């Protein structure tokens, strides 16, 4: 699936320019791997196989948003537009 857009400027810069500016240095390689996986996956169900990243969908007012664990308190969140087969609104969030 193609990544359509980013909510986090640092992630966008990492994805488009391979620049680490605006991204926590301790998670740089993990974020690169996550973005590459999102970019290369064919179907959202592939995320369910990612037990190490604790892939799951959020509930409530964030229903439909996926979350991947980056660190203890940081998550990579995004939505999937199934009609267009694109990942959108990719964000790095601090849950605490």
Buried (B, 14 or more C-beta within 10 A) or exposed (E): BEBBEBBBEBBBBBBEEEEBEEBBEEBEEBBBEBBEBBEEBEEBEBBEEBEEBEBBBBEEEEEEBBBBBBEEEBBBBBBBEEEEBBBBBBBBBEEE
